[in-house]
Amino acid sequence: MTTKARLVRIGNSRGVRLPKPLIEQAGLSDEVELDVREGAIVIRPADGPRVGWAEAAAELAAEGTGLLDGPTPTAFDDDWAW
């Protein structure tokens, strides 16, 4: 679906009003990511927080890597019996 739009002034910036059907079709929400590629501005849904963390943790577990550093004892450990 190709749609024309005008750039509108928003303070010192410019913006584009996106038609609701385009927003829904692209799966956009309130937060988006913008990229410039080959002279075009690409708008895509923003990745949520911690995207990919579960896969990375599973990969570390499969490799047996676990934590980057071993546990470091502190004065707190002297007061407690584990």
PDB file of N, CA, C and O in Angstrom, chain B, residues numbered from 101:
ATOM      1  N   MET B 101       0.843  -1.161   0.000  1.00  0.00           N
ATOM      2  CA  MET B 101       0.000   0.000   0.000  1.00  0.00           C
ATOM      3  C   MET B 101       0.900   1.240   0.000  1.00  0.00           C
ATOM      4  O   MET B 101       1.660   1.440   0.948  1.00  0.00           O
ATOM      5  N   THR B 102       0.834   2.046  -1.003  1.00  0.00           N
ATOM      6  CA  THR B 102       1.591   3.280  -1.087  1.00  0.00           C
ATOM      7  C   THR B 102       0.666   4.450  -0.780  1.00  0.00           C
ATOM      8  O   THR B 102      -0.410   4.578  -1.364  1.00  0.00           O
ATOM      9  N   THR B 103       1.102   5.300   0.143  1.00  0.00           N
ATOM     10  CA  THR B 103       0.316   6.457   0.551  1.00  0.00           C
ATOM     11  C   THR B 103       1.220   7.673   0.565  1.00  0.00           C
ATOM     12  O   THR B 103       2.369   7.584   0.998  1.00  0.00           O
ATOM     13  N   LYS B 104       0.722   8.809   0.097  1.00  0.00           N
ATOM     14  CA  LYS B 104       1.477  10.052   0.176  1.00  0.00           C
ATOM     15  C   LYS B 104       1.088  10.787   1.443  1.00  0.00           C
ATOM     16  O   LYS B 104      -0.054  10.715   1.899  1.00  0.00           O
ATOM     17  N   ALA B 105       2.065  11.502   2.010  1.00  0.00           N
ATOM     18  CA  ALA B 105       1.821  12.291   3.211  1.00  0.00           C
ATOM     19  C   ALA B 105       2.672  13.550   3.138  1.00  0.00           C
ATOM     20  O   ALA B 105       3.624  13.625   2.360  1.00  0.00           O
ATOM     21  N   ARG B 106       2.324  14.530   3.948  1.00  0.00           N
ATOM     22  CA  ARG B 106       3.081  15.781   3.996  1.00  0.00           C
ATOM     23  C   ARG B 106       3.857  15.848   5.305  1.00  0.00           C
ATOM     24  O   ARG B 106       3.415  15.343   6.338  1.00  0.00           O
ATOM     25  N   LEU B 107       5.024  16.483   5.238  1.00  0.00           N
ATOM     26  CA  LEU B 107       5.763  16.777   6.455  1.00  0.00           C
ATOM     27  C   LEU B 107       5.126  17.985   7.116  1.00  0.00           C
ATOM     28  O   LEU B 107       4.850  18.987   6.455  1.00  0.00           O
ATOM     29  N   VAL B 108       4.892  17.894   8.419  1.00  0.00           N
ATOM     30  CA  VAL B 108       4.294  18.998   9.160  1.00  0.00           C
ATOM     31  C   VAL B 108       5.272  19.476  10.231  1.00  0.00           C
ATOM     32  O   VAL B 108       6.059  18.691  10.761  1.00  0.00           O
ATOM     33  N   ARG B 109       5.214  20.759  10.541  1.00  0.00           N
ATOM     34  CA  ARG B 109       6.097  21.326  11.571  1.00  0.00           C
ATOM     35  C   ARG B 109       5.641  20.873  12.957  1.00  0.00           C
ATOM     36  O   ARG B 109       4.455  20.915  13.285  1.00  0.00           O
ATOM     37  N   ILE B 110       6.611  20.442  13.758  1.00  0.00           N
ATOM     38  CA  ILE B 110       6.389  20.098  15.159  1.00  0.00           C
ATOM     39  C   ILE B 110       7.546  20.751  15.908  1.00  0.00           C
ATOM     40  O   ILE B 110       8.607  20.148  16.071  1.00  0.00           O
ATOM     41  N   GLY B 111       7.339  21.974  16.358  1.00  0.00           N
ATOM     42  CA  GLY B 111       8.424  22.729  16.983  1.00  0.00           C
ATOM     43  C   GLY B 111       9.498  22.998  15.950  1.00  0.00           C
ATOM     44  O   GLY B 111       9.209  23.504  14.866  1.00  0.00           O
ATOM     45  N   ASN B 112      10.753  22.657  16.283  1.00  0.00           N
ATOM     46  CA  ASN B 112      11.861  22.831  15.348  1.00  0.00           C
ATOM     47  C   ASN B 112      12.047  21.607  14.452  1.00  0.00           C
ATOM     48  O   ASN B 112      12.949  21.585  13.614  1.00  0.00           O
ATOM     49  N   SER B 113      11.217  20.610  14.619  1.00  0.00           N
ATOM     50  CA  SER B 113      11.321  19.370  13.843  1.00  0.00           C
ATOM     51  C   SER B 113      10.207  19.308  12.815  1.00  0.00           C
ATOM     52  O   SER B 113       9.405  20.234  12.688  1.00  0.00           O
ATOM     53  N   ARG B 114      10.170  18.216  12.092  1.00  0.00           N
ATOM     54  CA  ARG B 114       9.078  17.951  11.149  1.00  0.00           C
ATOM     55  C   ARG B 114       8.590  16.536  11.429  1.00  0.00           C
ATOM     56  O   ARG B 114       9.346  15.681  11.892  1.00  0.00           O
ATOM     57  N   GLY B 115       7.340  16.310  11.145  1.00  0.00           N
ATOM     58  CA  GLY B 115       6.761  14.997  11.388  1.00  0.00           C
ATOM     59  C   GLY B 115       5.855  14.572  10.260  1.00  0.00           C
ATOM     60  O   GLY B 115       5.511  15.365   9.383  1.00  0.00           O
ATOM     61  N   VAL B 116       5.472  13.313  10.294  1.00  0.00           N
ATOM     62  CA  VAL B 116       4.562  12.741   9.307  1.00  0.00           C
ATOM     63  C   VAL B 116       3.405  12.114  10.076  1.00  0.00           C
ATOM     64  O   VAL B 116       3.616  11.381  11.042  1.00  0.00           O
ATOM     65  N   ARG B 117       2.202  12.402   9.645  1.00  0.00           N
ATOM     66  CA  ARG B 117       1.032  11.737  10.226  1.00  0.00           C
ATOM     67  C   ARG B 117       0.810  10.443   9.454  1.00  0.00           C
ATOM     68  O   ARG B 117       0.665  10.443   8.231  1.00  0.00           O
ATOM     69  N   LEU B 118       0.788   9.351  10.191  1.00  0.00           N
ATOM     70  CA  LEU B 118       0.610   8.039   9.559  1.00  0.00           C
ATOM     71  C   LEU B 118      -0.847   7.620   9.659  1.00  0.00           C
ATOM     72  O   LEU B 118      -1.437   7.686  10.738  1.00  0.00           O
ATOM     73  N   PRO B 119      -1.429   7.193   8.557  1.00  0.00           N
ATOM     74  CA  PRO B 119      -2.815   6.710   8.602  1.00  0.00           C
ATOM     75  C   PRO B 119      -2.933   5.453   9.475  1.00  0.00           C
ATOM     76  O   PRO B 119      -2.044   4.601   9.478  1.00  0.00           O
ATOM     77  N   LYS B 120      -4.027   5.356  10.203  1.00  0.00           N
ATOM     78  CA  LYS B 120      -4.255   4.234  11.115  1.00  0.00           C
ATOM     79  C   LYS B 120      -4.111   2.867  10.439  1.00  0.00           C
ATOM     80  O   LYS B 120      -3.509   1.972  11.032  1.00  0.00           O
ATOM     81  N   PRO B 121      -4.640   2.666   9.219  1.00  0.00           N
ATOM     82  CA  PRO B 121      -4.475   1.349   8.585  1.00  0.00           C
ATOM     83  C   PRO B 121      -3.002   0.967   8.368  1.00  0.00           C
ATOM     84  O   PRO B 121      -2.642  -0.204   8.490  1.00  0.00           O
ATOM     85  N   LEU B 122      -2.156   1.951   8.048  1.00  0.00           N
ATOM     86  CA  LEU B 122      -0.726   1.652   7.874  1.00  0.00           C
ATOM     87  C   LEU B 122      -0.089   1.276   9.206  1.00  0.00           C
ATOM     88  O   LEU B 122       0.722   0.352   9.270  1.00  0.00           O
ATOM     89  N   ILE B 123      -0.453   1.988  10.265  1.00  0.00           N
ATOM     90  CA  ILE B 123       0.086   1.692  11.591  1.00  0.00           C
ATOM     91  C   ILE B 123      -0.293   0.270  12.003  1.00  0.00           C
ATOM     92  O   ILE B 123       0.545  -0.484  12.498  1.00  0.00           O
ATOM     93  N   GLU B 124      -1.547  -0.087  11.798  1.00  0.00           N
ATOM     94  CA  GLU B 124      -2.007  -1.430  12.166  1.00  0.00           C
ATOM     95  C   GLU B 124      -1.346  -2.496  11.309  1.00  0.00           C
ATOM     96  O   GLU B 124      -0.932  -3.538  11.817  1.00  0.00           O
ATOM     97  N   GLN B 125      -1.245  -2.240  10.014  1.00  0.00           N
ATOM     98  CA  GLN B 125      -0.647  -3.218   9.104  1.00  0.00           C
ATOM     99  C   GLN B 125       0.820  -3.466   9.449  1.00  0.00           C
ATOM    100  O   GLN B 125       1.303  -4.592   9.327  1.00  0.00           O
ATOM    101  N   ALA B 126       1.531  -2.425   9.879  1.00  0.00           N
ATOM    102  CA  ALA B 126       2.947  -2.565  10.222  1.00  0.00           C
ATOM    103  C   ALA B 126       3.152  -3.067  11.645  1.00  0.00           C
ATOM    104  O   ALA B 126       4.276  -3.398  12.023  1.00  0.00           O
ATOM    105  N   GLY B 127       2.085  -3.128  12.443  1.00  0.00           N
ATOM    106  CA  GLY B 127       2.203  -3.596  13.819  1.00  0.00           C
ATOM    107  C   GLY B 127       2.938  -2.597  14.707  1.00  0.00           C
ATOM    108  O   GLY B 127       3.670  -2.996  15.612  1.00  0.00           O
ATOM    109  N   LEU B 128       2.748  -1.298  14.454  1.00  0.00           N
ATOM    110  CA  LEU B 128       3.426  -0.272  15.238  1.00  0.00           C
ATOM    111  C   LEU B 128       2.648   0.044  16.506  1.00  0.00           C
ATOM    112  O   LEU B 128       1.424  -0.075  16.547  1.00  0.00           O
ATOM    113  N   SER B 129       3.382   0.450  17.542  1.00  0.00           N
ATOM    114  CA  SER B 129       2.754   0.906  18.781  1.00  0.00           C
ATOM    115  C   SER B 129       3.277   2.309  19.067  1.00  0.00           C
ATOM    116  O   SER B 129       3.690   3.015  18.148  1.00  0.00           O
ATOM    117  N   ASP B 130       3.263   2.715  20.323  1.00  0.00           N
ATOM    118  CA  ASP B 130       3.678   4.077  20.669  1.00  0.00           C
ATOM    119  C   ASP B 130       5.166   4.329  20.452  1.00  0.00           C
ATOM    120  O   ASP B 130       5.556   5.466  20.190  1.00  0.00           O
ATOM    121  N   GLU B 131       6.004   3.306  20.554  1.00  0.00           N
ATOM    122  CA  GLU B 131       7.441   3.479  20.390  1.00  0.00           C
ATOM    123  C   GLU B 131       7.912   2.755  19.135  1.00  0.00           C
ATOM    124  O   GLU B 131       7.590   1.586  18.922  1.00  0.00           O
ATOM    125  N   VAL B 132       8.677   3.462  18.307  1.00  0.00           N
ATOM    126  CA  VAL B 132       9.187   2.889  17.071  1.00  0.00           C
ATOM    127  C   VAL B 132      10.688   3.156  16.965  1.00  0.00           C
ATOM    128  O   VAL B 132      11.231   3.987  17.693  1.00  0.00           O
ATOM    129  N   GLU B 133      11.347   2.453  16.061  1.00  0.00           N
ATOM    130  CA  GLU B 133      12.749   2.698  15.746  1.00  0.00           C
ATOM    131  C   GLU B 133      12.834   3.234  14.334  1.00  0.00           C
ATOM    132  O   GLU B 133      12.113   2.781  13.445  1.00  0.00           O
ATOM    133  N   LEU B 134      13.717   4.204  14.126  1.00  0.00           N
ATOM    134  CA  LEU B 134      13.903   4.819  12.821  1.00  0.00           C
ATOM    135  C   LEU B 134      15.315   4.535  12.320  1.00  0.00           C
ATOM    136  O   LEU B 134      16.281   4.618  13.078  1.00  0.00           O
ATOM    137  N   ASP B 135      15.423   4.199  11.041  1.00  0.00           N
ATOM    138  CA  ASP B 135      16.710   3.989  10.381  1.00  0.00           C
ATOM    139  C   ASP B 135      16.677   4.701   9.042  1.00  0.00           C
ATOM    140  O   ASP B 135      15.614   4.890   8.450  1.00  0.00           O
ATOM    141  N   VAL B 136      17.843   5.091   8.575  1.00  0.00           N
ATOM    142  CA  VAL B 136      17.967   5.630   7.227  1.00  0.00           C
ATOM    143  C   VAL B 136      18.710   4.592   6.404  1.00  0.00           C
ATOM    144  O   VAL B 136      19.821   4.189   6.745  1.00  0.00           O
ATOM    145  N   ARG B 137      18.082   4.166   5.318  1.00  0.00           N
ATOM    146  CA  ARG B 137      18.688   3.161   4.428  1.00  0.00           C
ATOM    147  C   ARG B 137      18.475   3.584   2.989  1.00  0.00           C
ATOM    148  O   ARG B 137      17.344   3.775   2.541  1.00  0.00           O
ATOM    149  N   GLU B 138      19.563   3.724   2.282  1.00  0.00           N
ATOM    150  CA  GLU B 138      19.517   4.032   0.850  1.00  0.00           C
ATOM    151  C   GLU B 138      18.578   5.196   0.554  1.00  0.00           C
ATOM    152  O   GLU B 138      17.752   5.111  -0.355  1.00  0.00           O
ATOM    153  N   GLY B 139      18.699   6.275   1.311  1.00  0.00           N
ATOM    154  CA  GLY B 139      17.891   7.462   1.061  1.00  0.00           C
ATOM    155  C   GLY B 139      16.449   7.365   1.506  1.00  0.00           C
ATOM    156  O   GLY B 139      15.638   8.216   1.141  1.00  0.00           O
ATOM    157  N   ALA B 140      16.103   6.345   2.289  1.00  0.00           N
ATOM    158  CA  ALA B 140      14.730   6.188   2.778  1.00  0.00           C
ATOM    159  C   ALA B 140      14.751   6.107   4.301  1.00  0.00           C
ATOM    160  O   ALA B 140      15.715   5.612   4.884  1.00  0.00           O
ATOM    161  N   ILE B 141      13.702   6.586   4.940  1.00  0.00           N
ATOM    162  CA  ILE B 141      13.546   6.449   6.381  1.00  0.00           C
ATOM    163  C   ILE B 141      12.671   5.229   6.635  1.00  0.00           C
ATOM    164  O   ILE B 141      11.542   5.145   6.152  1.00  0.00           O
ATOM    165  N   VAL B 142      13.206   4.297   7.394  1.00  0.00           N
ATOM    166  CA  VAL B 142      12.492   3.055   7.708  1.00  0.00           C
ATOM    167  C   VAL B 142      11.970   3.162   9.135  1.00  0.00           C
ATOM    168  O   VAL B 142      12.735   3.429  10.063  1.00  0.00           O
ATOM    169  N   ILE B 143      10.676   2.956   9.309  1.00  0.00           N
ATOM    170  CA  ILE B 143      10.035   2.964  10.628  1.00  0.00           C
ATOM    171  C   ILE B 143       9.629   1.534  10.937  1.00  0.00           C
ATOM    172  O   ILE B 143       8.951   0.884  10.141  1.00  0.00           O
ATOM    173  N   ARG B 144      10.057   1.041  12.115  1.00  0.00           N
ATOM    174  CA  ARG B 144       9.693  -0.332  12.489  1.00  0.00           C
ATOM    175  C   ARG B 144       9.363  -0.371  13.975  1.00  0.00           C
ATOM    176  O   ARG B 144       9.758   0.524  14.722  1.00  0.00           O
ATOM    177  N   PRO B 145       8.645  -1.399  14.406  1.00  0.00           N
ATOM    178  CA  PRO B 145       8.322  -1.507  15.831  1.00  0.00           C
ATOM    179  C   PRO B 145       9.608  -1.559  16.656  1.00  0.00           C
ATOM    180  O   PRO B 145      10.580  -2.201  16.258  1.00  0.00           O
ATOM    181  N   ALA B 146       9.610  -0.887  17.793  1.00  0.00           N
ATOM    182  CA  ALA B 146      10.770  -0.912  18.683  1.00  0.00           C
ATOM    183  C   ALA B 146      10.831  -2.260  19.381  1.00  0.00           C
ATOM    184  O   ALA B 146       9.810  -2.829  19.769  1.00  0.00           O
ATOM    185  N   ASP B 147      12.057  -2.759  19.531  1.00  0.00           N
ATOM    186  CA  ASP B 147      12.241  -3.986  20.294  1.00  0.00           C
ATOM    187  C   ASP B 147      11.920  -3.710  21.749  1.00  0.00           C
ATOM    188  O   ASP B 147      12.254  -2.651  22.280  1.00  0.00           O
ATOM    189  N   GLY B 148      11.278  -4.656  22.381  1.00  0.00           N
ATOM    190  CA  GLY B 148      10.971  -4.503  23.796  1.00  0.00           C
ATOM    191  C   GLY B 148      12.231  -4.659  24.631  1.00  0.00           C
ATOM    192  O   GLY B 148      13.270  -5.084  24.125  1.00  0.00           O
ATOM    193  N   PRO B 149      12.141  -4.316  25.907  1.00  0.00           N
ATOM    194  CA  PRO B 149      13.304  -4.475  26.772  1.00  0.00           C
ATOM    195  C   PRO B 149      13.711  -5.932  26.891  1.00  0.00           C
ATOM    196  O   PRO B 149      12.862  -6.820  26.971  1.00  0.00           O
ATOM    197  N   ARG B 150      14.975  -6.166  26.902  1.00  0.00           N
ATOM    198  CA  ARG B 150      15.574  -7.489  27.096  1.00  0.00           C
ATOM    199  C   ARG B 150      15.230  -8.491  25.993  1.00  0.00           C
ATOM    200  O   ARG B 150      15.211  -9.698  26.229  1.00  0.00           O
ATOM    201  N   VAL B 151      14.963  -7.990  24.803  1.00  0.00           N
ATOM    202  CA  VAL B 151      14.691  -8.896  23.685  1.00  0.00           C
ATOM    203  C   VAL B 151      15.954  -9.718  23.420  1.00  0.00           C
ATOM    204  O   VAL B 151      17.048  -9.167  23.296  1.00  0.00           O
ATOM    205  N   GLY B 152      15.796 -11.008  23.336  1.00  0.00           N
ATOM    206  CA  GLY B 152      16.926 -11.886  23.043  1.00  0.00           C
ATOM    207  C   GLY B 152      17.654 -12.403  24.270  1.00  0.00           C
ATOM    208  O   GLY B 152      18.532 -13.258  24.155  1.00  0.00           O
ATOM    209  N   TRP B 153      17.296 -11.889  25.454  1.00  0.00           N
ATOM    210  CA  TRP B 153      17.990 -12.336  26.656  1.00  0.00           C
ATOM    211  C   TRP B 153      17.736 -13.808  26.940  1.00  0.00           C
ATOM    212  O   TRP B 153      18.663 -14.515  27.336  1.00  0.00           O
ATOM    213  N   ALA B 154      16.526 -14.291  26.756  1.00  0.00           N
ATOM    214  CA  ALA B 154      16.209 -15.695  27.047  1.00  0.00           C
ATOM    215  C   ALA B 154      17.027 -16.617  26.151  1.00  0.00           C
ATOM    216  O   ALA B 154      17.555 -17.629  26.611  1.00  0.00           O
ATOM    217  N   GLU B 155      17.133 -16.264  24.863  1.00  0.00           N
ATOM    218  CA  GLU B 155      17.925 -17.077  23.943  1.00  0.00           C
ATOM    219  C   GLU B 155      19.400 -17.063  24.317  1.00  0.00           C
ATOM    220  O   GLU B 155      20.070 -18.094  24.256  1.00  0.00           O
ATOM    221  N   ALA B 156      19.909 -15.891  24.706  1.00  0.00           N
ATOM    222  CA  ALA B 156      21.326 -15.781  25.098  1.00  0.00           C
ATOM    223  C   ALA B 156      21.599 -16.595  26.355  1.00  0.00           C
ATOM    224  O   ALA B 156      22.637 -17.248  26.451  1.00  0.00           O
ATOM    225  N   ALA B 157      20.677 -16.566  27.326  1.00  0.00           N
ATOM    226  CA  ALA B 157      20.845 -17.340  28.551  1.00  0.00           C
ATOM    227  C   ALA B 157      20.813 -18.832  28.251  1.00  0.00           C
ATOM    228  O   ALA B 157      21.590 -19.598  28.821  1.00  0.00           O
ATOM    229  N   ALA B 158      19.916 -19.250  27.359  1.00  0.00           N
ATOM    230  CA  ALA B 158      19.848 -20.667  26.991  1.00  0.00           C
ATOM    231  C   ALA B 158      21.130 -21.111  26.301  1.00  0.00           C
ATOM    232  O   ALA B 158      21.611 -22.223  26.520  1.00  0.00           O
ATOM    233  N   GLU B 159      21.683 -20.232  25.463  1.00  0.00           N
ATOM    234  CA  GLU B 159      22.939 -20.558  24.768  1.00  0.00           C
ATOM    235  C   GLU B 159      24.091 -20.689  25.761  1.00  0.00           C
ATOM    236  O   GLU B 159      24.906 -21.605  25.648  1.00  0.00           O
ATOM    237  N   LEU B 160      24.163 -19.784  26.729  1.00  0.00           N
ATOM    238  CA  LEU B 160      25.198 -19.879  27.760  1.00  0.00           C
ATOM    239  C   LEU B 160      25.045 -21.156  28.574  1.00  0.00           C
ATOM    240  O   LEU B 160      26.033 -21.822  28.884  1.00  0.00           O
ATOM    241  N   ALA B 161      23.809 -21.498  28.920  1.00  0.00           N
ATOM    242  CA  ALA B 161      23.570 -22.717  29.696  1.00  0.00           C
ATOM    243  C   ALA B 161      23.979 -23.950  28.901  1.00  0.00           C
ATOM    244  O   ALA B 161      24.549 -24.886  29.461  1.00  0.00           O
ATOM    245  N   ALA B 162      23.692 -23.958  27.596  1.00  0.00           N
ATOM    246  CA  ALA B 162      24.053 -25.102  26.758  1.00  0.00           C
ATOM    247  C   ALA B 162      25.564 -25.250  26.647  1.00  0.00           C
ATOM    248  O   ALA B 162      26.083 -26.364  26.570  1.00  0.00           O
ATOM    249  N   GLU B 163      26.266 -24.119  26.639  1.00  0.00           N
ATOM    250  CA  GLU B 163      27.732 -24.146  26.551  1.00  0.00           C
ATOM    251  C   GLU B 163      28.368 -24.447  27.903  1.00  0.00           C
ATOM    252  O   GLU B 163      29.551 -24.779  27.978  1.00  0.00           O
ATOM    253  N   GLY B 164      27.576 -24.329  28.976  1.00  0.00           N
ATOM    254  CA  GLY B 164      28.115 -24.532  30.311  1.00  0.00           C
ATOM    255  C   GLY B 164      28.945 -23.347  30.775  1.00  0.00           C
ATOM    256  O   GLY B 164      29.700 -23.456  31.741  1.00  0.00           O
ATOM    257  N   THR B 165      28.812 -22.223  30.098  1.00  0.00           N
ATOM    258  CA  THR B 165      29.614 -21.049  30.426  1.00  0.00           C
ATOM    259  C   THR B 165      29.146 -20.415  31.727  1.00  0.00           C
ATOM    260  O   THR B 165      29.966 -20.110  32.592  1.00  0.00           O
ATOM    261  N   GLY B 166      27.859 -20.214  31.878  1.00  0.00           N
ATOM    262  CA  GLY B 166      27.321 -19.622  33.096  1.00  0.00           C
ATOM    263  C   GLY B 166      27.782 -18.202  33.299  1.00  0.00           C
ATOM    264  O   GLY B 166      27.809 -17.405  32.361  1.00  0.00           O
ATOM    265  N   LEU B 167      28.149 -17.882  34.539  1.00  0.00           N
ATOM    266  CA  LEU B 167      28.570 -16.530  34.871  1.00  0.00           C
ATOM    267  C   LEU B 167      29.932 -16.223  34.268  1.00  0.00           C
ATOM    268  O   LEU B 167      30.750 -17.119  34.057  1.00  0.00           O
ATOM    269  N   LEU B 168      30.161 -14.956  33.996  1.00  0.00           N
ATOM    270  CA  LEU B 168      31.462 -14.549  33.464  1.00  0.00           C
ATOM    271  C   LEU B 168      32.546 -14.661  34.516  1.00  0.00           C
ATOM    272  O   LEU B 168      33.674 -15.041  34.203  1.00  0.00           O
ATOM    273  N   ASP B 169      32.223 -14.336  35.765  1.00  0.00           N
ATOM    274  CA  ASP B 169      33.177 -14.423  36.868  1.00  0.00           C
ATOM    275  C   ASP B 169      32.586 -15.308  37.949  1.00  0.00           C
ATOM    276  O   ASP B 169      31.368 -15.408  38.093  1.00  0.00           O
ATOM    277  N   GLY B 170      33.453 -15.937  38.696  1.00  0.00           N
ATOM    278  CA  GLY B 170      32.995 -16.739  39.817  1.00  0.00           C
ATOM    279  C   GLY B 170      32.521 -15.842  40.945  1.00  0.00           C
ATOM    280  O   GLY B 170      32.747 -14.632  40.909  1.00  0.00           O
ATOM    281  N   PRO B 171      31.861 -16.421  41.953  1.00  0.00           N
ATOM    282  CA  PRO B 171      31.395 -15.622  43.078  1.00  0.00           C
ATOM    283  C   PRO B 171      32.569 -14.985  43.822  1.00  0.00           C
ATOM    284  O   PRO B 171      33.632 -15.593  43.938  1.00  0.00           O
ATOM    285  N   THR B 172      32.384 -13.789  44.317  1.00  0.00           N
ATOM    286  CA  THR B 172      33.404 -13.081  45.088  1.00  0.00           C
ATOM    287  C   THR B 172      32.910 -12.952  46.515  1.00  0.00           C
ATOM    288  O   THR B 172      31.894 -12.300  46.757  1.00  0.00           O
ATOM    289  N   PRO B 173      33.619 -13.573  47.483  1.00  0.00           N
ATOM    290  CA  PRO B 173      33.177 -13.477  48.875  1.00  0.00           C
ATOM    291  C   PRO B 173      33.260 -12.028  49.368  1.00  0.00           C
ATOM    292  O   PRO B 173      34.135 -11.266  48.956  1.00  0.00           O
ATOM    293  N   THR B 174      32.334 -11.669  50.257  1.00  0.00           N
ATOM    294  CA  THR B 174      32.322 -10.342  50.873  1.00  0.00           C
ATOM    295  C   THR B 174      32.202 -10.508  52.385  1.00  0.00           C
ATOM    296  O   THR B 174      32.046 -11.627  52.874  1.00  0.00           O
ATOM    297  N   ALA B 175      32.272  -9.409  53.123  1.00  0.00           N
ATOM    298  CA  ALA B 175      32.126  -9.454  54.584  1.00  0.00           C
ATOM    299  C   ALA B 175      30.759 -10.004  54.970  1.00  0.00           C
ATOM    300  O   ALA B 175      30.615 -10.612  56.031  1.00  0.00           O
ATOM    301  N   PHE B 176      29.775  -9.803  54.139  1.00  0.00           N
ATOM    302  CA  PHE B 176      28.433 -10.323  54.385  1.00  0.00           C
ATOM    303  C   PHE B 176      28.475 -11.844  54.533  1.00  0.00           C
ATOM    304  O   PHE B 176      27.747 -12.408  55.351  1.00  0.00           O
ATOM    305  N   ASP B 177      29.319 -12.506  53.749  1.00  0.00           N
ATOM    306  CA  ASP B 177      29.397 -13.968  53.798  1.00  0.00           C
ATOM    307  C   ASP B 177      29.934 -14.474  55.125  1.00  0.00           C
ATOM    308  O   ASP B 177      29.618 -15.594  55.526  1.00  0.00           O
ATOM    309  N   ASP B 178      30.751 -13.664  55.829  1.00  0.00           N
ATOM    310  CA  ASP B 178      31.305 -14.086  57.117  1.00  0.00           C
ATOM    311  C   ASP B 178      30.232 -14.195  58.184  1.00  0.00           C
ATOM    312  O   ASP B 178      30.367 -14.982  59.121  1.00  0.00           O
ATOM    313  N   ASP B 179      29.168 -13.415  58.055  1.00  0.00           N
ATOM    314  CA  ASP B 179      28.103 -13.384  59.057  1.00  0.00           C
ATOM    315  C   ASP B 179      27.071 -14.488  58.878  1.00  0.00           C
ATOM    316  O   ASP B 179      26.246 -14.708  59.765  1.00  0.00           O
ATOM    317  N   TRP B 180      27.103 -15.179  57.755  1.00  0.00           N
ATOM    318  CA  TRP B 180      26.058 -16.160  57.439  1.00  0.00           C
ATOM    319  C   TRP B 180      26.665 -17.524  57.171  1.00  0.00           C
ATOM    320  O   TRP B 180      27.751 -17.637  56.603  1.00  0.00           O
ATOM    321  N   ALA B 181      25.959 -18.543  57.581  1.00  0.00           N
ATOM    322  CA  ALA B 181      26.355 -19.910  57.269  1.00  0.00           C
ATOM    323  C   ALA B 181      25.437 -20.398  56.160  1.00  0.00           C
ATOM    324  O   ALA B 181      24.216 -20.398  56.313  1.00  0.00           O
ATOM    325  N   TRP B 182      26.016 -20.806  55.063  1.00  0.00           N
ATOM    326  CA  TRP B 182      25.211 -21.232  53.927  1.00  0.00           C
ATOM    327  C   TRP B 182      24.958 -22.693  54.011  1.00  0.00           C
ATOM    328  O   TRP B 182      24.293 -23.255  53.141  1.00  0.00           O
TER     329      TRP B 182
END
